[in-house]
Amino acid sequence: MSEVKDKALRAKQAAGRMGLADTRQKNAALLRMAEALIAEESSLIAANEKDLQRGRTTGLRASLLDRLKLDGKRIAAMAEGLRQIAALPDPVGDVLESFTRPNGLRINKVRVPIGVIGIIYEARPNVTVDAAGLCLKTGNTVVLRGGSSALESNRRIVQVLHDALAETELPTDALQLIESADRSSAGEMLKLNGLLDVLIPRGGASLIRSVVENATVPVIETGAGVCHTYIDNEADKEKAFRIAINAKVQRPSVCNAMETLLVQSGFAARHLEALAGQFREAGVELRGCPRSRALVPDMLPAEEADWGTEYNDYILSVKVVDGLDEALEHIARYGTRHSECIVTENREHADRFLREVDAAAVYHNASTRFTDGFEFGFGAEIGISTQKLHARGPMGLPALTSTKYIVKGDGQIRS
């Protein structure tokens, strides 16, 4: 039996026990896992350094090395994420609807665990902890397949979490890590119908597309982030500069970072040169349309492919537009329905943008960097769904549950 099938089977066998775990048992396990991460900080950093060194040797981009890196602050944040998940209400067992039929049948619609969740992701070791915490809190088991660039980090993280789980009332088999770096292991997960109940990809556009196009297991699609910030003529200059710089520079390697800046012509004529200077000071390479380059000649020319590219790096496409209509058309054509922002003091323009843009999160006068489970108060997230079925946006605890109807009668039969 392959490693993938063996570990998925173990997770399936543990699912029944996990589904019956109560809130106290789950929270106790999460808190013990958080303690273990802090206690093992040095061993986690040592394992992570092996991945970083291999990444440097193979020429991994600086932005990807940043995604991969673990330090004391990030380990503390992962542990805090587990504590926050423990502190959140347990959605399992929540009654969503309750009604009685004319024939006397009493029907409750309640939240239940999904079962076995498979997650395929890239070089983000924090995802290993977030996914484990969210899945266990919701009574699910989880099969993780991280990217090969983070293999040593993920191995050590899961070992630490397994050791912690062994001291609790939850089954250690509820958490599984596929250690094979062979691409075939990811391909095998896509076909594990009967063992995996759902598959969630987290990563770049090519990974997500491959999973969506090839999986026979049901998929919750998380999206690549070609995110836009549109600065209206009636924007406050200080707000616009602050929001745009933050959306690109605060952490460019993540999916909610801005990739394209749209600027209305009047604001661009007054302020684009100064804003471009701030981006240059932050180390951002600018690629502009002809109208942008007429105002800021040292921009590189943007090519058609740039408008649809998720750079995950210090690169930004810039386009001058005539107004809101053109901005909306551009976002509809090139956006990935992730996170979009308008900066304006005109309420009518803002309301129209928020109403018409088709994205999981739309912003008025705030950075797209807030599209995040932690920032939304979910404790952590399993991913940011850009689909429209079941879950959309940052996926916290409720998104990892299904429902069932509990029907109580007193001898009723159907005629």
N, C-alpha and C positions, 0 to 999 in steps of 0.2 A: 504494500500500500504506500502511496506517495506521502510525503510530508504534509502536503496541502490537504489531502483527503483525510489523513489520520487526525490532524489537528482540528479540522472542521467537524469530524465525527465526535471528537472529545467535547468540543464546544456544544454540539447538539445534545449530547448525553447529559451535559451539565445544565442545559437550558431549563429543564423541568424544575430542578432544585432552585435555580436562580429566580424563576418566575414566582416561587412561593416565599422567597425571602421577604421579611418585613422591613419597614423603614429603619428601625433601630439597628438591625443587622447590617444593612447596606451602609448606613451612615458611619457605623463603627469601623467598617472595613475601609471606607474612604479616608477617614481620619488617620487610621493606622498607616495607610499607603502614603499619606502626606508626610507623616513623621519619618517614614523610612526614606523618602526622597531627600529630606534635609540631612538625615544621619549619614547618608551615602553620597553626599555632595562630591567628595574628593574622588571616589571611584567612578562616579558618573562623568565628571570632567575628564578623568584619565581616559575613559573609553571614548569619549567624544573627541579628544585630541587625536586619537588614532584615525578617526574619520576625517578630521580636518587636515591632518598631514597628508592622507591619501588624496584628498580633494585638491590640496595645493599642488601635489605632484602631478596630478592628472589635468591641471589647468582649469579647475572649477572656478567659475566667475565669482567675483567678490560678493555680489548680491546673493548668490547661492551659498557661499561660505557663511554669510551672515545668517541665513535661514537655518543652517546646520549647527551653528555654534551654540554651545551650552556654557554658561558661567553661573556663578553663585546667584546673581540676580534673576536669571531666567529659571533656574531650578526652584528658587523661592517662589517665583510666580506660578510655576506648575503646581507646587504644593498648595499655594493659596487657592488656586483654581479648584483643587479637590475639596478644600475646606468649604469653599463657597457652594460647591455642588451639594455637599453634605447639609449645608444650612438651608438649601432651597426646599420648598414643598415637594413631596414625592407625588408625582402625577398618577402613579399606578393605583387603580381603585377609585379614582375620581368618577363621580356620576355626572355625566354630561347631559343626559336627558332622563326624565322619569315621567311616565304617563300610564294611564289605565285605559284599556279598550272597553267598548260597550259590553263585550262579552265577559268582562271581569279580569282579563289577563293583565297582569302588572308587569310592565316592561321598563327595564333600566338599561341605558347605554353607558358602559363604563370603559375606562382606559385600562389596557393590558399591555404587557411587554410585546414587542414584535417577535422576539425569539432569538435567532442567531444573526448578528449583523457582521458583514464583511466590509472592511475598509482598506482601500488601496490608496496609498499616498506617497509623497516624494520626500525630499530632505528636510523634514520638520520634526525633530524628536519630540517637541512639545505635543504634537498631535497624538503620539502614543499615550501620553498621560491623559490628555483631554478626552480621547475616545474611550479609554478604559473607564474613567470616572463617570462619564455620561451614560455609557452603556450599562455599567453595573448599577448605578442609581435607579435606572428604569427597569431593572430586573432582566436585562438582556445579557447574553454572552456575546463575545466579540472575537473575530479572527482578523488580525492585523497583518498587512503586508506593506511594509515601508520600503522606501527606495534603498538601493544598494549603497548609496553614498552615506547613509546613516546607520548601517547595519550594526556596527559595534556599539553605538549609542543606544539603539533600540534593544539590542540583546541585554545590555546591562540594566536598562530601565525596567524591562519586563521581568528580569530576574529579581530585581529589588521589589517590584510589585507582587510577584509570586510569593516571595518570602514573607511579605507582609500579609498577604491573603491567607497564607497557611496558619497564621495566628488568629484568624477570624472564623466566623461561621459560614462564610461564603466559599464555594468550591474554587480551587485554584484553576481548574480547567475552564472556568468561565472566561479567562483571558488567554488568548493564544497568539503567538507571533510566528509568522512564516519566515524562517531564516534563510531559505534558499534565495540567492541573488539572481538565479536564472529567470529570464523573462517568462519562461513557460509556466512558472509557478503562479504568476499573475494571471496568465491566460487560463490556467486550470480553475482558478477561483471564479472566473466568469461563468463557468458551466456547472457549478455545484448546486443545481436545483435539487431540492429535497434536504440539503444540509444547510445552506445559507438561505435565510428568508428575504434578505435585501442586501444590496451592495452599494456602497457609497464611495465614489472616487474623490480624492482631494489632490489637486495639483494643477499643472499647466493644461493648456487647451488640448494638446495632443494626447495626454493621458486620459482626460475626460472623454474626448471624442472616441478613443479606442474602446473604452469601457462601454459607453453608450451604444456604440455600433456593433459590438461583438458579444455582449453579455446576454445569456438566456435567463439568468437570475434577475429579478426586478431591480431596477436601479433608481436611486434618488440622485438626480444630476446636480452636482455643484458646479458653478461656472467659473470660467476664466474671467478676469477683471479688466476689461478695457473700459476704465471709468473716466468720466468727463467732469470738468468744472467749467461752467459757463458764467462769464462775468458780463453782466448787463451794463448798458450805459449808465443806469441809475444805481450802480453799486457804490457803496462806501469804499473809498480807496484803501484805507487801512484794513478794513475787514477783508477785502478782496485779496490783498497782498498776503495777509496772514493765513487765510484759508488755503490759497493756492500753493504757497510754499509748504505748508504743513502736509497737504494732500499728496505732494510729490516727494518731499525730502525726509519726513519724519521716519518713514521706513519704506523705501521704494520697492523692496523685494516681496511685498505682500499683495494679495489680490484686490484689496480695497484702496490701493494707492492710485492716484490720478495718472493716467497715461496720455490724455489729450486735454489741452487747455483751449477753450473756445472763448474768444474775446470780441464783444461788439465793437464796431468800428470807431465809435466816438470815444469810448474808454481806451481803446488801443492807441488812438492818435495822441491822447493825453498822457498815458501811463505805461504803455507796453515796454518802452525802452528801459524805464526804471525797474519794472518788474523782471524783465529779462536779466538785468544786471544782478538782481538778488539771486536769481536761479544760477547764474554763472558763478557767483561767489560760493554757492552751495555745491558746486561741482556738477551741475546738471547740463548735459548736452542738449541744445535746443534744435529742433528740426521744424522749420516753418513753411507755411504756404507762401506764395508770392507776395501777398499783401502784408504778411507778417515780416518778411524779409525786406520789404521796402521801408519798413519802420525800424527794423533792427537788422542791418545788413550782414552782421557776422553770424547769423543763424545759418545752419546747414539747410539745404533745400529738402523739404519733406517729399517722400515718394508715396505713391498710392498705398503701398503695403503698410506704411507707417500708421495710417489711420486705424487699422484693425489689429495692431500689434500690442500685445501685453509685454512690455519691456522687462518689468521686474528689476529695473536698474535706473541709474541716474540719467535717463533719457526721456525727453518730453516732446511730444508733437504740439505745435501751436498753430491755430487757424483763426484768422480774423473773419467774422461773419457780419452780415448786415443787421441782423436782429434775431429775435426769439424764434421766428419761423425757420430760419436757416439752421439755427442751433438744434432745434428739435428734429429737423430732417437729418442732420449729421448724426445725432445720437441714435436715431432709429435705424440708420443704415449701418453704423459701425459699432455701436454699443453691444455689450454682451448681457444686458439686463441685470447687471450687478448693482452698482451704486453710481448715482448721478447727482450733481449739485448745481444749483443756481445761486449766484451772489447778486443780490439786488435789494434796493429799498422800495421797489415798486411791488405792492402786494398783489396787484392784478397779474403782473408777469409771473410772480412767484407761484400764485395759485394755479395758473395755467400750466406751468412747468410741472408742478407736483401732480397735477391731474392727468396730464397727457403722456409723461414719460413712462414707458413700460420697463420698470426695473424693480428688483427686490427691495431696494431702499432708495428713496429720493430725499434730497436735502435742500433746505433753504438756509443760506448763510451759516453753514457748518461743514467741516471737512468730511470727505468720504471715508476717512480713516476710522470713523466711529462704527462702521459696519462690522461689528465684532461681538461675539457672544458675551465676552467679559464686559465690554462697554455697555451692552444692552441690559446688563444685570442678570444674564443667564448663568453666570459662574464660569462657563466655558462654552465651546461650541463644537459640534461634530463637523461643521462645514457651513458654507453659505449657499443655500439652494437657490438656483436661478430658474428652476422649473416652476410650474403652476399647480402641480398635483401634490396633495398631502401636506407638504411643507414648503415655505418660501422664506428667503432671508436667512439670518443666523439661526441655526438649528440647535435649540436647547432641548431640555428634557421632554416637553410634550411631543416634539417632532419624532422622538424615538419610541413612541408608543403607538399601538393600534387600538382598536375598540372591539368590544363584543357586546351583544345584547343578552341580558339575563332576563328570562321570561318566567314568571311565576303564575301558576294557575291553581285551580281547585277542581280538577277533573274535566276541564273543557276539552271537547273534541270538535273537529271541523266537519261540518255537514257537506 
